[in-house]
Amino acid sequence: MGYVSPNKTSFPAIVGDKFSDFVALSSVHCDGWGLSTVDQSGSHIVLNRKVEAAAASSTFDATVAKNIADGALLHLRWATKGISISENNTHPFVYGDYSFIHNGSIFPPDVIAPFIDPKF
């Protein structure tokens, strides 16, 4: 989930009463959660990534409520079978000036290997 806003806000504020429905998805998307923010200057801050279900996390509610920004990404991870469950595999990812999340997997995974720089 993501937002861009003309005014600084948080996910609970911008989504409203239905935000709890989104968080409830972590009963299935239970392999981690992460939040990144961006301000109008374009600087990114990865605020938190945890390898636990958002609904069961002792820090999730406070983290998403207190971190206000012009834009943000929030991800609930449902790990691809065969991919390790670790903080390194928990979204959002940050590379340079980019913060990103994705949904889904690539099958077969070997088809993408030629396009990935060996340093990664």
N, C-alpha and C positions, 0 to 999 in steps of 0.2 A: 504494500500500500504506500502511496506517496502523496504529497501535496506541495503546491507552490502557492504562496499567499502574499498579497500586498502588505499585510500586517503580520508581525510575529505571532505565532500561535502554537498550539500543541496538538497532537493527534486526538486526545480525548475531547478537546474543545472544538476542533473542526469537524469531527465525525459526529459528536453528540451522543445521544442516548444509545445508539446502536453500536457504539464502540465495544461494549461488552460482548456483543454477538461476534464481532471479529476476533476478540481475544479468546472466545470459546472455541474457535477453530483450532486452537493449540492443543486440544484433546487429541486431534489427529496429526496436526502439524506440530509435533511434540519434540522435535529433535534440536530445537534451539530458536533463539530470537535475536534480532539485532536492530539497532536504530542508528541512523546517521542524520546529520543536519547540515544545512548550508545557509549562509547569510548572504545578503545582497552583494557583498564584495566577492562572493564566489568561493570563499574558503570553506573547506569541509572539515567536519569534526566527527569521527566515529566515536559516539558516546558510549556505546555498550554492545557487547555481543556475549551471549550466554548460551551454554549447551544445556538447556532445560526448557520445559514447556513454559510459555509465557504465563499461563493461568496459575501455574504452581510456583512461579518465581517469587522470591522474597523482595526482589528489586524492580520488577517490571513496572508495576503501577506507578511508583514514585518516579522512575526514570522517564517514562513517557509523559507524565504530567508536568514535571518541573522543567523539562527541556523544550523551550519555545524557540522557534526559528521561522525564517521566511520560507523555508522548504525543508522537507525531511522525507526519509524513506524508512519504512518499518517492515520487517520481514519475519514471518513465522515459518520455520524450516521443517519440511517433511523430507527427510533425506532420501536420496536415490539409493536403491538397493545396491550394495557393493561399495558405496562411497562412505568413508569413515565419518563418524559423528564426532566432530571436534570443533573447537573455536575457529581454527583456520578455514573450515568449510562452512562456517556460519555467515550468512549475509548480514548486512551489506558488505560489499567489497569496496575498497578504495584503491584507485590507481591514479597517481598524479592528481589532477583536478577533478577526477570523475569518481562518483560514488554510484554503485549500481547493485541491483538485485535481479534475479531471474526466476522464472518458474519453469520447471520441467527438466528433462534430461535428454541426452542425445544418444540414440541407439543406432547402430553399435558405436560405442564410445571411440573406437579406433579411427573412425572416419574424420574426426576433428584433429587428431594428432598432427598431421602435416601442417596445420595452420597455426599451431601454438609454438611460439618462440622457445627454443630449448632451455633458455634461462628460467622459464616458468614451469 
